[in-house]
Amino acid sequence: MPDNPFLIAGGGIGGLTTALALARIGQPSIIIEQRTRIDEIGAGIQLSPNASRILIEMGFGPALAKTAAEPHRLVIRSGKSGKMIGGMPLGQAMRSRFGAPYLTIHRADLQTILLDAVRGSDTIRLAFGRNVAEIENNGPSSVRIRCDSQSASESVTGAALIGADGLWSNVARLIGDTSKPEFRRHIAWRGLVARKDWPADLPVDQTNLWLGPGAHLVHYPIRRGEFINLVAVTSDRDNEPGWSRTGDPSILQKRFSRWHTDAFRAIQSVGDWTIWSLFDRAPRQTWFDNRVALLGDAAHPVLPFLAQGAALAIEDAHVLSTEIKNKNGNLIEAFTNYTRIRKSRSSKIQSTARRNGDIYHMPWPLSIGRDLTMARINFSDHTSWIYDWQYP
Ligand SMILES: Cc1cc2nc3c(=O)[nH]c(=O)nc-3n(C[C@H](O)[C@H](O)[C@H](O)COP(=O)(O)OP(=O)(O)OC[C@H]3O[C@@H](n4cnc5c(N)ncnc54)[C@H](O)[C@@H]3O)c2cc1C
């Protein structure tokens, strides 16, 4: 491993993509991940064109094509009546308009693609089971960190530290931002159904969004249609910070029992649910300090109601590595530009996602106005500012 690598705290989608983007501009890195192995929960993720474009440009097109699904349209329906409220074409329409596909993929498959590439790289090292616990960030050309593992502590020096350590970022805290994420009174239930257990008359090759009072449901295919991924979100005061836990199916079934039979049967088909309390935070004031910068959820956690959290982390990795290359290694200038470019976009996506939560869960009779408005919206135009993003 060459001297002065970039240190990356966190081996999530943001950290892995950052290491790979840095490798492409000839910069070595060490990924420091607190978990002893990376195993994603059984759930899906939507990869919109703004993110798939970057991954394809990085050479992952064939691997994505092997494992992802590509729903041909989004259908928005009333959770109570089942009536179609709105929607937009995906599939070829997305490729034609944005030059990249709208994919849906199992998180484990995406992670395997990224991890295989990381493991195959000569310039990336993975250090598992280590927690970034302390930072010395006064140097003119390097940063020193202390990593703790179960058995020992060690010091590591690098050119810079990228905090890709997620919602509860310790790196952000260590550079002085002690603000806490805020619970947004939504709980996400995530589950997977094998195609053979999915009601035969329910659609597989499209993304369905069902809206009802105090809840919504999304389902889409993953692994080329072998599984259907479901996310049911309920407005809730219950809150167990951050961590996933097992959900009792009967609670969710009760909550959705008066929904349209198609939505209810979709919920009923899931055996195991995992629950997440949903948090985001006000945009951070500080994105970098000297030789430490934040990226992904560590910088800007987003509620999942626009399916953009991981997409933003992928965009961040692309912009950061491009700026490091453009500034010939002058990291302060690179971090300054990175922050300027990323702050307004991520803040807009954060606030739009939060607003979507309120819109999706509107009670009757407000939902009547919402449905009439949605029926008139051209969603392809309405969302193009998200999907046509490119840099430079
Ligand atoms: C229900 C739900 C559905 C979603 N759906 C979508 C979607 O369809 N599309 C989309 O784009 N996004 C989606 N998201 C958002 C997306 O999952 C996240 O935004 C994304 O995973 C963030 O990636 P990250 O790498 O920034 O952080 P994380 O994935 O949180 O990774 C952070 C890593 O850092 C490690 N770590 C933490 N602290 C330390 C430390 N001190 N030292 C070392 N390691 C540390 C953690 O173990 C973890 O591995 C969804 C989120 C939810 C909750």
The ligand as a Gaussian input file, in Angstrom:
#p B3LYP/6-31G(d) Opt

LIG

0 1
 C      -36.415000       1.865000       4.252000
 C      -35.322000       2.484000       3.438000
 C      -35.365000       2.405000       2.049000
 C      -34.373000       3.032000       1.281000
 N      -34.458000       2.942000      -0.079000
 C      -33.541000       3.587000      -0.844000
 C      -33.625000       3.523000      -2.274000
 O      -34.494000       2.866000      -2.837000
 N      -32.685000       4.202000      -3.007000
 C      -31.676000       4.942000      -2.416000
 O      -30.852000       5.540000      -3.134000
 N      -31.581000       4.996000      -1.060000
 C      -32.465000       4.342000      -0.264000
 N      -32.357000       4.375000       1.103000
 C      -31.259000       5.159000       1.724000
 C      -29.948000       4.406000       1.717000
 O      -30.104000       3.117000       2.277000
 C      -28.872000       5.161000       2.513000
 O      -28.948000       6.540000       2.216000
 C      -27.498000       4.666000       2.153000
 O      -27.401000       3.292000       2.433000
 C      -26.426000       5.448000       2.929000
 O      -25.164000       4.897000       2.639000
 P      -23.890000       5.382000       3.471000
 O      -22.733000       4.585000       2.921000
 O      -23.778000       6.863000       3.462000
 O      -24.169000       4.986000       4.976000
 P      -24.393000       3.540000       5.644000
 O      -24.987000       2.599000       4.682000
 O      -25.106000       3.793000       6.929000
 O      -22.917000       3.013000       5.945000
 C      -22.157000       3.530000       7.010000
 C      -21.128000       2.478000       7.409000
 O      -20.236000       3.060000       8.367000
 C      -19.978000       2.119000       9.395000
 N      -19.551000       2.902000      10.572000
 C      -20.334000       3.689000      11.359000
 N      -19.581000       4.318000      12.303000
 C      -18.293000       3.906000      12.103000
 C      -17.053000       4.209000      12.738000
 N      -16.962000       5.077000      13.763000
 N      -15.929000       3.604000      12.278000
 C      -15.970000       2.731000      11.221000
 N      -17.140000       2.419000      10.586000
 C      -18.268000       3.013000      11.003000
 C      -21.291000       1.378000       9.552000
 O      -21.096000       0.102000      10.148000
 C      -21.763000       1.262000       8.092000
 O      -21.280000       0.105000       7.470000
 C      -33.317000       3.745000       1.908000
 C      -33.255000       3.797000       3.305000
 C      -34.240000       3.173000       4.065000
 C      -34.167000       3.255000       5.567000

